[in-house]
Amino acid sequence: MRMNKERKSDNVDDRRSSSGKGGRGLPSMGTMMMVWPFIKPLLRTKFGWAIIGVGAVAYFSGFNPLSLVGIGGSSSASVNSAEDDKQAIFIAKVLASTEDVWKQILPKYGITYRDPVMVLYRGSTRSGCGYASAQMGPFYCPTDEKVYLDLGFFDELSRRHNAPGDFAQAYVLAHEVGHHIQNLQGTLDKVQQANQKWRNETKSNALQVRVELQADCYAGVWAHYAHTQFNILEQGDIEEALRAASSIGDDTLQRQTTGHVRPDAFTHGSAEDRVKWFRRGLTSGDLGQCDTF
C-alpha cells in the first residue's frame, strides 16, 4: 500500500504501554470469571495461596501471569518496539483513510459519519463491552463506538493464517469500521433485538454471519473509494486482502481446529462468502450492493 504521504488519524487511544507493561489496575470482572476455574483449586491449600500471592505481585508489577494459561496475551518484553511503533503508525493512517472515505460517502445515504476511536493494546485491556484480550482478535464495541486492536493479531494473521501483507491488515481494520457503519445505520440494534426475541443459537449464528459478511462488503467499498481518491493500492494488495478474508473464514478455521466443518456453527461466514462479499463492495463501491439481509 502507498501510505507514506497519508495523514495519521487523531482518533487513536494507544494503550500499548499500559496494557503490555508497567503497573496494572484491578482485573475486570470478565477476567476474574475467566480465571476462576484456575484459582478455585488453589484456595484449598496453603501452597495454592502462596501461588496466588506470587501471581498477584507479578501482575501488579507489570508481568501478566494470566498469559501462562492462555489469557491476556504474553508479556510485551519480546515485542520489537521500533517495529511495533511503525505498525501503529501504519494502522493509524489506514484509520484516517476510512474517516476520509466514509465522511464523503455516508451523507449520500442520509447518514452523518462519526469517527470511531481505535484502541491499540497488547495483551489485554478494558472495553465498553467488557474484557478485551489478544485471544479475542480485533472487534468493534458499539457501546463506546471503539475498535479494539491488539497489534499481535497481525503476527497471527501472517504466521498462523498465512495472510501477510499491509493490505491484509488494512482489510481487518476496514472490516471493524464496517461494523461502526452498521451501528450508525441501526443494523446492530436490530440484530440484537432479533436475537433477544429468538433466543435460538442457530438463528443467532446465521444472523451474525450476515452482519459479518456485510462488514466485509463495506470494507470492499472503502477500498474502492480509497484507491480512487488516494491511489493507495499496489500490485498484489487485493490478493492480500482476499487471502486474509479466506484464511479467517469459519470453514477454514474449523478445519484447522477440529478437522471438520459445521455450517450451523458459523458466525462470520465461509471463506468463499467472505471473499465474495469483499469483492462485491470493492467492485461496485456501492453500499446498496452490500445488503446481506
SVG drawing of the C-alpha trace seen along z (x, -y; Angstrom):
<svg xmlns="http://www.w3.org/2000/svg" viewBox="-39 -14 52 48">
<polyline fill="none" stroke="black" stroke-width="0.4" points="0.0,0.0 1.1,-3.5 0.6,-5.2 3.8,-7.2 2.3,-10.6 -1.1,-9.9 -2.0,-11.5 -2.5,-9.7 -5.8,-9.7 -6.1,-11.6 -8.7,-9.1 -6.3,-6.6 -6.2,-5.6 -2.8,-4.0 -2.7,-1.7 0.2,0.5 2.4,-0.7 -0.2,-0.4 -1.6,2.9 1.7,4.6 4.0,3.4 4.0,1.2 1.6,1.3 -1.9,2.6 -5.3,1.8 -7.6,4.4 -8.6,7.1 -12.0,6.7 -14.9,8.9 -14.7,10.6 -11.1,11.5 -11.9,12.9 -14.7,15.1 -12.2,16.5 -9.5,17.3 -11.8,18.5 -11.6,22.2 -7.8,22.0 -7.9,20.1 -10.6,22.1 -8.5,25.3 -5.6,23.2 -7.7,21.8 -7.8,25.2 -4.2,25.4 -1.5,23.1 0.7,23.8 -2.1,22.7 -2.5,19.4 1.3,18.9 1.0,19.3 -1.9,16.7 0.3,14.3 3.2,14.6 0.9,14.2 -0.7,11.1 2.7,9.5 3.8,10.3 0.5,8.9 0.8,5.6 4.5,5.3 3.7,5.5 4.1,9.2 0.9,10.9 0.8,14.4 -2.5,15.0 -0.6,15.5 0.7,18.8 -2.8,20.2 -3.5,18.5 -5.4,15.5 -4.5,11.9 -1.6,12.4 2.1,12.6 4.4,10.0 5.4,7.2 9.0,7.6 9.7,9.6 8.0,7.0 10.2,5.1 9.3,1.5 10.5,-0.1 8.6,2.3 5.6,2.0 5.6,-1.8 5.9,-1.5 2.9,0.8 0.9,-1.6 1.7,-4.5 0.6,-2.5 -2.7,-1.4 -3.4,-5.0 -3.0,-6.1 -5.4,-3.4 -7.9,-4.6 -7.5,-8.2 -8.3,-6.8 -11.5,-5.2 -12.5,-8.6 -11.9,-10.5 -13.8,-8.0 -16.8,-7.5 -17.3,-11.2 -17.8,-11.6 -19.8,-8.5 -22.3,-8.2 -24.1,-11.6 -25.2,-10.3 -27.1,-7.7 -28.6,-10.1 -26.1,-9.2 -23.8,-11.5 -20.5,-9.9 -19.0,-9.9 -15.4,-8.9 -14.8,-5.8 -11.8,-5.6 -9.2,-2.9 -7.8,-1.4 -4.3,0.2 -3.2,2.5 -1.0,5.5 -2.2,8.5 -5.4,7.2 -7.4,4.1 -10.9,3.0 -13.6,2.0 -17.2,0.7 -18.2,4.3 -16.2,5.9 -12.8,7.6 -10.7,7.5 -7.8,9.9 -5.5,10.8 -7.2,14.2 -10.5,12.4 -9.0,10.8 -10.0,7.4 -13.5,6.3 -15.9,3.3 -17.8,2.3 -21.0,0.4 -21.4,-0.7 -18.4,-3.1 -18.0,-3.2 -14.4,-2.0 -12.4,0.6 -10.1,2.7 -7.0,4.0 -4.1,6.0 -1.3,5.5 -0.2,9.0 -3.2,10.2 -1.3,9.2 1.5,11.5 -1.0,14.3 -2.6,13.3 0.8,13.7 2.2,16.7 -0.8,18.9 -3.2,18.0 -0.6,17.4 -2.0,14.0 0.8,11.5 0.9,8.0 0.0,4.5 -3.3,4.5 -4.4,7.7 -4.0,5.6 -5.9,2.7 -8.7,5.1 -9.0,6.2 -9.4,2.7 -11.8,1.7 -14.0,4.7 -14.2,3.5 -15.0,-0.1 -17.7,1.6 -19.4,2.6 -19.3,-1.0 -21.2,-1.9 -23.7,0.8 -24.0,-0.8 -24.7,-4.2 -27.3,-2.6 -29.1,-1.0 -28.4,2.5 -26.6,3.8 -29.5,2.7 -32.0,4.6 -29.8,7.7 -29.6,7.5 -33.4,7.2 -33.9,10.1 -31.5,12.3 -33.3,11.4 -36.6,12.3 -35.5,15.6 -33.1,16.9 -32.0,19.5 -28.3,20.2 -28.6,21.5 -30.7,18.5 -28.4,16.1 -25.4,17.6 -27.0,17.3 -27.9,13.6 -24.4,12.9 -22.9,14.3 -25.0,11.8 -23.6,9.0 -20.0,10.1 -20.4,10.5 -21.9,7.0 -18.9,5.6 -16.7,7.4 -18.6,5.8 -18.3,2.4 -14.5,3.0 -14.5,3.5 -16.4,0.3 -13.8,-1.6 -11.0,-0.1 -12.8,-1.0 -13.0,-4.7 -9.7,-4.9 -7.9,-3.8 -10.0,-6.0 -9.3,-9.1 -5.8,-8.4 -4.3,-5.8 -3.2,-3.6 -3.3,-0.2 -0.2,1.5 0.2,4.8 -0.7,7.7 -2.7,5.7 -6.1,7.1 -4.8,10.6 -3.5,10.0 -7.0,8.9 -8.7,11.8 -6.2,14.2 -6.9,12.8 -10.7,13.0 -10.4,16.6 -8.0,17.6 -10.3,16.5 -13.5,18.0 -15.3,20.2 -14.9,23.3 -11.1,22.7 -10.8,22.2 -13.0,25.2 -10.9,27.5 -7.7,26.3 -9.0,26.7 -11.5,29.7 -10.8,31.3 -14.4,30.9 -16.9,28.2 -20.2,27.3 -22.1,24.7 -24.7,24.2 -21.9,23.0 -20.6,20.4 -20.5,16.9 -18.5,15.0 -19.2,16.9 -17.3,19.3 -14.1,18.4 -15.9,18.3 -18.6,16.0 -16.2,13.6 -14.2,13.3 -17.3,12.8 -18.8,10.0 -15.5,8.2 -15.0,8.4 -18.6,7.2 -18.0,4.0 -14.6,3.5 -16.0,3.8 -19.2,1.8 -18.3,-0.9 -22.0,-0.9 -23.4,-0.3 -26.6,0.8 -24.8,3.8 -24.0,4.9 -27.4,6.0 -26.7,9.4 -30.1,9.5"/>
</svg>
